[in-house]
Amino acid sequence: MFLYLLVFMAYHSSRWIPKNQRLRFQLLNVLFITIVLVPQFYVMGRPKSSRYCRQPLLNNLSASVALSLMASGTMIFFFQGFAVIFTLTDPVPQSLWAVYHVFGLLSCGQGLCTTILTLTAAACAKTTPELYYMSLVLTVVSAISTGFFMVRGGLWLTNRRSVTDPSRNNEL
C-alpha cells in the first residue's frame, strides 16, 4: 500500500498548486522517486543479496521495484507512472482512477506478501542482511500506509453514514 499512498499524496499535494505551475512539482516527485527506487536497486545489486535465503525475498524485492516503476514518473518505453499522470492531468478520467485502484489492490497484495515473507525469514538476516532489512523497511512502511488508509476509510464511512442516515431529521 506504500506505493498507492505515494501516488495518493502526489495527487492531493499537486492540487494545491496552480495548473500552470504543476510542472515544477515534478522536481519534488523526482526526489521521492529517487528516495524509493535507489535503495531498492542498491540492495538488488549487492552480491550478498543473491545468496541463499529460505524465503524468496529477492523475488519479492523485484516485484516491489516493478510496482515502484509503475507508481513513479519514470519514462520507460514511453510509459509514464501514475504520479506523473495524476499530477499533470486535470480532471483525471474515471477509467484511469479505476486502473489506479487496481494498482492499489496489487500494491496491497505485494505489501501483504512482503510482510509474510519478512516475518518468516528471520534466518535470512544472517545470510542476506541487506535484503532482509530492506524487506523489513518495506514491511513497516506498508503497515503504516495500510493503517492510514484504514483510518481514512473508516472516517469516510462514518461521514457517509451520517449524511445518508434516514433516521436523522434535518428539518426544523
N, C-alpha and C positions, 0 to 999 in steps of 0.2 A: 504494500500500500504506500510505501515511501515515495515511489516514482509518481504515483497517482496524486499524492499530496504536493509534490513539487510542481506538477503542471497546474494543479488547482491554485496554488499560491501564485504562480506566474500569471495566470489568467486574471485573478482578482487584483493583484498588485498593478497590472498594466492598465486596469480600468480607472485608476486614479490619475493616470497621465493623459493629457490631451492626445487625440488621434494623430495629429501631425508630429508629435514628439515621441511616439512609441518606439521608433527605430533606435533611439538612444537607450531604451530599456533593454535592448538586446545585448548590450555590453554586460549588464548585470546578469542576464541569462547565461552568457558565455562563462562568467565566473562560477555560477552554480553548477553548470555542466562540467567544468574543469574539476571542481571540488568533488563531484560524484564519480566521474569517469577515471581520472588519473590514478587514484589509489587502487581501483579495481584492475586496471591494466598493469599496474606495477606488481600487484600480487600475482596476477596470472603469468607474468614474465619471470618471476623468481624461480630459480632452479629447485628450491625446496618444495614448491607448490606441486611439482609433478611426482613427488614421492608417493609411496603407497599410503593411503588412508582408507579405513574401512568404509567410510561414507563417501558418496560422490560429491564432495564439496567443490571440486574444481568444475564439474559439470554444472552445478548449481550457480557458481560464480559466472560461468559463461552465459547462462540464461539471464542472470542479472544484468550483465553487460549488454546483451541484446535488447532487453527491455529498457535499459538506460538510454541506448541509442534511439529507440523509438520515442521516448519521452523528451529527449533533448532536441535541440535545434540543429544538430549536425547535418551536414549535407553529405549523404551517401547515395550515390547514384540518383541524384536529384530528389531524394526523399527528405522532406522536412518533418521534424518531430512535432509533437503536439504543442510543446512550449512555444515554438515559433509561430505555428499556425494560429493558436489561440490568442496570442498577444497582438498579432497583426490583422486578424480578421474581425470585422465588426459589422453586422452581427454574425455570430458563429452559427452555421446551418445545423438543423436538428440531426441530420444524418451524421455529421461529424461528432456531435455530442454523444450519439448512440455508440459510435466506434470508440470514443474515449471511455465510455463506461464499460465497454467490453474489455478495453485495455486495463481498466481498474480491477475487473474481476481476475484478469491474468496476473496483474501485479499482486493482488491479494493472495492468489494461489501460490505464486512464487515466494511471497513472504512467509506463508504457512509452511511451504516445503523447506525454506531456509531455517525456520525455527525448529522444525522437527529434526532435520539433519544435524543442526548445530547441537541440539540438546542430546543427541545420541552419539556424538562424535568427540567426546571428552578425551579419548586416547589420541586423537589427531593433533592435539595441542603440542604433543612431543615430536611427532614426525613431520607435520606440516604446520608450524606455528603461525606463519603469516596468513595462510589460508584459513586456519581455524579462527583467528582473531578478526579477520575481515568478515567471516560468516557471523561471528558474534556481534560485530558492529551492525551489520545488515539486519540481524535479528532484533536488536534493540531499537533501531530507527523504524523498522517495520511495526513493532509493537506500539511504539509511540504514535505513529501515524494512524494505525488502526484504532487506537484509543481516541484520537482526535475525531475521526470520522464517526465513531460510535457515539461520542458525546454530541457531535453536530447533528447526527441523525436522530438522536433522542430529543434534542431541542426542536428539531424540525417537526417531528411527530407530535410533540407536546403543543407547539404553536398551531399546527394544522388542526389538532383536535379541538383546541379552544375556539378556533374560528368556525369550524363546522359542527360544533356540538348543538344538536337540536334542542336540548333541554335549557340552553341559555336563552333568556328572554331579553333581547336588546331594546325592546320598545319601552318608551317612557309612558 
